[in-house]
Amino acid sequence: MKSKRSIIIIRLLAGGLLLGISVLLILLSEWFPQMAEWHSVYVYKILVAVLGRFSGFFPFSLAELCVYGVVFGAIGTLIRAILRSLRERRPGAVMAKWFSGFFLTASVLIFLFVINCGINYRSVSFSEKSGFMTVEYTIENLKNVCIRLTEEVNERADLVARDEAGVMILEADEREDAVRAMEDLGKQYPALAGYYPNPKKVFGSFLLSYLGLSGIYAPFTVEANYNRDMTDYNKPFTACHELSHLRGFMQEEEANFIAFLACKDAGREDFQYSGYLLAWIYCMNELNRNDRAAWQEVRSTLDEKVNVDLRENSQFWAGYEGIMEEVSDKVNDTYLKANGQSDGVLSYDRMVNLVVSYYLE
C-alpha cells in the first residue's frame, strides 16, 4: 500500500510540474512575443530535427498509432481498474492510481503540444518575415485576381492526368514531391528552410472525413498527416499546408498561403493545378460573398474539366456530413480562437488577403 501511495504521489507531482511549466510557457509567450520567436527559431527547429526525424523513420503515421494506443489504453486500464476495485477492500486506492496515471499522460501530451505547437502561435508570422504585407484591396482587385487564377487553372486542366470519369488523378505519389516543393520554396524564403519529413497518409482517413478534415498537424510526434481518401487535387496542397507547420507557422491562413506558393512553383503540373485550384476556390468564395454578379461572370469561364473535379469533391464530402463534422468544426473553431486566431475556422479564408496582396505587388 505504501508503494502504491508513493507511485500515486510521484505521478501527481510529475504531472503537476509539467502542467505548471506548460501554463507558464504559454503565458510567457503571450507576454513576451520575442520569447515565442526565439523558441520558434531555435528550440522548435531542434525539436523538428530530432522528433521529426525519429517519426520520419516510420512509414505510417506514428501519431495515429499513438492516438489509438492512448484511447484504447485508457479505456482498457479504466475497465481493469474498476473490476479490480470491486475485489479490493480499498477501491479508492485502485482508482486513485488509475487517475494519477491518466493525469500524468494528459500532462505529458499538453506539454508536448505547448512546446511543439502552442508557443509558435505567438511567434512572428511568415508574411512579416518574408515581406508579404497585406494591403487594402477593392472588389475589382479581387475579381481580377480570380480571373487570373481561373486562367491558370484552365491552362493546367488539360495537362493533368484523369481517370475514365474525367476526374483529375495524381501522376505519382505526392509525399516526396511535397517535401521537395517545400525545400525549393525554402531556397527562396529562408524562413521556410530546414528539414522536412515526408507527410503521412492517415490509415483511418474515414475518421478525418467524418470530422470534415483534410489534414492535421500532430504536435506530439511532429508529423504532417493528411486524408488519403479525399479527392486527389486536394492532396498536394494539404500536404504542403501541414508541412508548413513544421517551420513554426501555425496560423491557418499563412499555412494555406505557403501551400499555394509551394504548389504553384512545383515541378509537377498536378501540384500546380492543386495550388491554383485551392487558391481559386478560396478567392472565388470571397468574391461570391461580396459580388454575386462578378462571381457568376468569372465562374462561367471555368473549364468544364475543372467542374468535374469540383463536383467529385463536393460529392465526396457530402457523403460524410453529419453531427461529427459539426462538432469537429465547433471544436476546431474554439481551438483556433483559444490560440489567438480570433476568426476561428474563418481564418483559413484569410488566405485571400495574402493571395490578392501577392498579385497586387
VENWOTA-V151789 format. One record per run of one state. SS is the DSSP state (h for helix, s for strand, l for the rest). FROM is the first residue (numbers start at 1). TO is the last residue. Records with the same first field share a line. If there is no record, write none. Layout:
BEGIN
SS->FROM-TO + FROM-TO
END
This chain:
BEGIN
l->1-1 + 32-32 + 57-61 + 88-90 + 117-117 + 123-125 + 131-138 + 158-161 + 163-167 + 169-174 + 189-189 + 193-199 + 203-204 + 211-214 + 219-222 + 228-232 + 248-251 + 265-268 + 291-291 + 300-303 + 319-322 + 339-343 + 361-361
h->2-31 + 33-56 + 62-87 + 91-116 + 118-122 + 126-130 + 139-157 + 175-188 + 190-192 + 205-210 + 233-247 + 252-264 + 269-290 + 292-299 + 304-318 + 323-338 + 344-360
s->162-162 + 168-168 + 200-202 + 215-218 + 223-227
END
